[in-house]
Every structure is written in structure tokens, then in C-alpha cells.
Amino acid sequence: MAKGFFVTGTDTGVGKTVVAAALIKAAGLLGVKACGMKPVETGCIKEGNVMVPSDGMFLKEIARMDETVSHITPCCFEHPLAPMVSAEMEGTTVDLNKIRKAFDKLGRTYQAIIVEGVGGLLVPINKDYFIIDLAREMGLPLVVVSRPGLGTINHTLLTVNYALKEGLNVAGIIINYSYQSEGSMAEKTNPQVIEQLSPVPLIGIFPYLDDMSDEAFEKTVLRNLNMEIIRKYL
């Protein structure tokens, strides 16, 4: 069975792509050859007849992968909606077999796979198949990405507890700043409250990054993520 993480979020726009990239960098710093995968991406840019997945391209660049982006993001859709809805609007469905084949191929090439999901666990991929079903099938421990601000305690605990109730292995939580810190009281107190109430550990608090260079990224990973928790799953 493949090693790595399945990165999910408490909502869309919480910064799963940046956290997935951070986990790829963390794996590299631990001497593990890791790749990125975004099985389904919506809101892709259409260039001629080709869909360009921006998140998939970013993970490919961060992981320095030689594979074509179609191996990293096998299912691409233009409409920025849930995969099921986007696929329906484009007259098709999400091809799960294509995802499975790409995942298996990456698993034979790399020591670890960092998979980025779409939105949260109950985002529908097809009518009877959700992100949580894909995470369960891939068998990777979850990393839950949450916002730092008001409301995140509820969203984070709901996601973690639902995943555990459904029998998934949750490695921990990463609070991610997808925006500059507002310095609010919620931002200051939420991490401690989540640590106190969550049944899984807080892996770290990832700050907003202006500098996305390799050196800056790696320094931020080392300073802000618990490398021992990450090492445990790799």
C-alpha cells in the first residue's frame, strides 16, 4: 500500500494546494521521494482543446516530477464547481478508473504520494461517490487543512470527527493562512482550543507566504510543521 497523505479541507479555499506542497517538501527534507497528485480539478483553464489544471501544475513543479500533468491530474473540468456538477455540465462523468491507474503508476514510481482532494470530504465526485470514498480507497492518512479565523473550531472538529466515525485514519490538522494574518482574537485562540478538543494532533500552523522559493518554503516547513508526526507516516 502507498505511503503519503490525503489532504482534505474544512471547506474550499482553505489552502490545500499550499499544504500539499509543504508536505511534499517535508517528505523531501526527511529523505523521502514524494510526488503530488490532484486526482480531479475543476475550474481548469482551457487552452485550445487542452485543459490546464493550475493546482496540478503547481504540485508537479514543487515535486519536480517528470510525468506529464495528465498523470498528476487525470480528470480536468472547466466549470469551477463540485466535480459531479462540473462533469454533468460538460456532458460526462468523472472517470474513476483513470484516477486509479494514475495513482497506481505514481505509487510504483515514488516512495510517497501527497494527494490533494477537492473541497471537503462530502464534495461529490459522482452521484454515489464522494471525496471521502476516494480517500478511503486510496488508503492514505488524512491531513485536514483548516482556516485560522472565526468558525474554524466547528468546521475542523466536524471534519475530523466525521472522518474518524467513518473509519479513516486522520494524521492531524494543519491550520493554514491563505491570507495575511488579521491578528484577531479568534486567530490567537483557535489553535489552542483545537489542540485541546481535537482527538488528533495539530501538525502545525502554516503562515501566509509571499516568497514561494524552494529555500523559503523549506525553512517555513521546518519552522512550522511537526516533522516527527509527518515522519511517522512516511
Wavefront OBJ file of the C-alpha trace (Angstrom):
o trace
v 0.000 0.000 0.000
v 1.219 3.500 -0.886
v 2.504 5.851 1.786
v 1.824 9.563 1.960
v -1.127 11.771 2.858
v -4.563 12.655 1.532
v -5.022 16.390 2.039
v -8.604 17.454 2.626
v -10.118 20.719 3.794
v -12.826 22.002 6.066
v -14.053 23.944 3.021
v -12.879 25.166 -0.346
v -10.218 27.876 -0.496
v -8.501 26.914 2.764
v -5.133 26.372 1.079
v -4.969 22.630 0.445
v -2.624 23.102 -2.515
v -0.055 25.021 -0.472
v -0.269 22.477 2.349
v 0.099 19.592 -0.118
v 3.197 21.329 -1.491
v 4.501 21.813 2.061
v 4.072 18.078 2.757
v 5.961 17.244 -0.448
v 8.797 19.484 0.764
v 8.629 17.940 4.248
v 8.948 14.465 2.764
v 11.983 15.565 0.763
v 13.615 17.018 3.865
v 13.089 13.618 5.523
v 14.788 11.878 2.606
v 11.577 10.531 1.077
v 10.952 10.877 -2.656
v 7.372 12.168 -2.811
v 5.104 13.210 -5.645
v 1.954 15.264 -5.785
v -1.432 14.277 -7.166
v -4.650 16.212 -7.680
v -6.967 13.469 -8.993
v -9.768 15.819 -10.034
v -9.518 19.532 -10.705
v -12.327 21.843 -11.718
v -12.057 25.440 -12.860
v -9.264 24.491 -15.262
v -8.156 26.886 -17.972
v -8.929 25.714 -21.490
v -6.136 26.272 -23.982
v -7.423 25.131 -27.343
v -8.757 21.622 -26.697
v -6.499 21.064 -23.674
v -7.476 21.617 -20.022
v -4.691 23.060 -17.883
v -5.042 22.294 -14.144
v -3.267 25.072 -12.224
v -3.114 23.147 -8.915
v -1.836 20.028 -10.660
v 0.821 22.060 -12.472
v 1.912 23.665 -9.192
v 2.303 20.277 -7.481
v 4.224 18.939 -10.496
v 6.632 21.887 -10.262
v 7.055 21.670 -6.477
v 7.742 17.921 -6.607
v 9.930 18.284 -9.729
v 8.058 15.496 -11.432
v 8.912 14.314 -14.920
v 5.443 12.873 -15.552
v 3.006 14.763 -17.747
v 0.329 16.639 -15.839
v -2.261 14.097 -17.041
v -0.703 11.600 -14.601
v -0.932 14.119 -11.767
v -4.413 15.405 -12.589
v -6.107 12.755 -14.723
v -9.578 14.353 -14.600
v -9.929 18.034 -15.539
v -13.074 20.128 -15.915
v -13.663 23.732 -16.889
v -16.527 24.813 -14.628
v -15.364 25.800 -11.094
v -17.904 23.582 -9.325
v -18.032 20.274 -7.482
v -16.635 17.547 -9.775
v -20.009 15.802 -10.208
v -21.725 19.041 -11.209
v -18.899 20.239 -13.433
v -18.745 16.876 -15.217
v -22.526 16.823 -15.726
v -22.438 20.319 -17.231
v -19.757 19.113 -19.623
v -21.757 16.033 -20.597
v -19.662 13.393 -18.865
v -18.769 11.820 -15.508
v -15.534 11.599 -13.530
v -13.560 8.568 -14.743
v -12.573 6.792 -11.522
v -10.603 4.138 -13.373
v -8.398 6.825 -14.878
v -7.710 8.112 -11.360
v -6.953 4.607 -10.064
v -4.497 3.895 -12.886
v -2.659 7.199 -12.348
v -2.481 6.596 -8.578
v -1.109 3.071 -9.064
v 1.513 4.310 -11.524
v 2.708 7.046 -9.165
v 2.790 4.517 -6.317
v 5.207 2.358 -8.291
v 7.489 5.317 -9.049
v 7.609 7.280 -5.786
v 8.072 6.431 -2.111
v 5.120 8.600 -1.074
v 2.139 10.285 -2.709
v 0.654 13.531 -1.441
v -2.890 13.636 -2.780
v -4.888 16.856 -2.741
v -8.643 16.415 -2.618
v -11.360 18.803 -3.776
v -13.006 20.979 -1.128
v -14.161 18.895 1.835
v -14.943 15.239 2.461
v -18.553 15.326 1.258
v -17.904 17.017 -2.081
v -19.483 14.691 -4.678
v -17.241 13.215 -7.368
v -20.055 11.186 -8.903
v -23.630 10.679 -7.712
v -22.799 7.938 -5.195
v -19.081 8.603 -4.735
v -17.644 11.397 -2.607
v -14.173 12.699 -1.738
v -14.277 10.619 1.446
v -14.786 7.490 -0.679
v -11.713 8.340 -2.754
v -9.673 8.950 0.416
v -10.822 5.616 1.838
v -9.997 3.787 -1.397
v -6.509 5.285 -1.612
v -5.835 4.291 1.995
v -3.717 7.316 2.874
v -3.948 9.056 6.262
v -5.822 12.342 6.146
v -4.376 15.749 6.822
v -7.187 18.207 7.495
v -6.499 21.795 6.417
v -8.468 24.477 8.214
v -8.731 28.250 8.312
v -7.315 30.222 11.251
v -10.272 32.565 11.789
v -13.722 32.586 13.342
v -15.784 29.447 12.723
v -12.849 27.132 12.249
v -13.318 25.245 15.536
v -16.711 23.943 14.419
v -15.630 23.168 10.844
v -12.428 21.459 11.933
v -13.969 19.276 14.629
v -16.875 18.323 12.338
v -14.466 17.200 9.617
v -12.114 15.319 11.931
v -14.847 13.580 13.906
v -16.788 12.598 10.780
v -13.657 11.126 9.198
v -12.887 9.129 12.338
v -16.505 7.967 12.615
v -16.241 6.712 9.031
v -13.135 4.715 9.917
v -10.478 6.865 8.254
v -7.041 7.398 9.741
v -6.519 11.105 10.467
v -2.861 12.053 10.897
v -3.657 15.552 12.105
v -4.642 19.124 11.357
v -2.764 21.970 9.702
v -4.133 25.476 10.196
v -3.234 27.412 7.053
v -3.124 31.148 6.450
v -4.288 31.621 2.871
v -4.312 35.354 3.643
v -2.270 37.744 5.747
v -2.940 37.386 9.456
v -5.569 39.794 10.768
v -4.294 39.440 14.318
v -7.813 38.697 15.542
v -8.578 37.138 18.907
v -10.051 34.123 17.071
v -6.744 33.572 15.241
v -4.843 33.797 18.518
v -7.056 31.414 20.500
v -8.280 28.879 17.911
v -5.113 26.745 17.697
v -5.035 26.135 21.452
v -8.763 25.328 21.544
v -8.492 22.947 18.584
v -5.496 21.218 20.200
v -7.453 20.863 23.424
v -10.653 19.500 21.851
v -9.477 17.550 18.810
v -8.890 13.786 19.046
v -5.994 14.143 16.567
v -2.865 16.314 16.837
v -2.235 19.756 15.421
v 0.636 19.226 12.971
v 1.293 22.924 12.675
v 0.231 26.423 11.706
v 1.360 27.354 8.212
v 1.785 31.108 7.663
v 0.885 33.115 4.579
v 3.816 33.031 2.159
v 4.879 35.881 -0.098
v 8.068 34.077 -1.091
v 7.397 30.700 -2.735
v 11.034 29.909 -3.492
v 12.350 26.454 -2.534
v 14.558 27.864 0.227
v 11.784 29.933 1.807
v 9.292 27.072 1.520
v 11.624 24.571 3.166
v 12.512 26.958 6.013
v 8.816 27.577 6.658
v 8.100 23.840 6.693
v 10.866 23.171 9.235
v 9.792 26.047 11.482
v 6.053 25.485 11.406
v 5.261 21.795 10.936
v 5.824 18.930 13.353
v 8.261 16.834 11.339
v 8.062 13.901 13.756
v 4.344 13.452 13.100
v 4.984 13.619 9.355
v 7.902 11.180 9.610
v 5.651 8.669 11.388
v 3.531 8.225 8.250
v 6.335 8.150 5.700
l 1 2 3 4 5 6 7 8 9 10 11 12 13 14 15 16 17 18 19 20 21 22 23 24 25 26 27 28 29 30 31 32 33 34 35 36 37 38 39 40 41 42 43 44 45 46 47 48 49 50 51 52 53 54 55 56 57 58 59 60 61 62 63 64 65 66 67 68 69 70 71 72 73 74 75 76 77 78 79 80 81 82 83 84 85 86 87 88 89 90 91 92 93 94 95 96 97 98 99 100 101 102 103 104 105 106 107 108 109 110 111 112 113 114 115 116 117 118 119 120 121 122 123 124 125 126 127 128 129 130 131 132 133 134 135 136 137 138 139 140 141 142 143 144 145 146 147 148 149 150 151 152 153 154 155 156 157 158 159 160 161 162 163 164 165 166 167 168 169 170 171 172 173 174 175 176 177 178 179 180 181 182 183 184 185 186 187 188 189 190 191 192 193 194 195 196 197 198 199 200 201 202 203 204 205 206 207 208 209 210 211 212 213 214 215 216 217 218 219 220 221 222 223 224 225 226 227 228 229 230 231 232 233 234
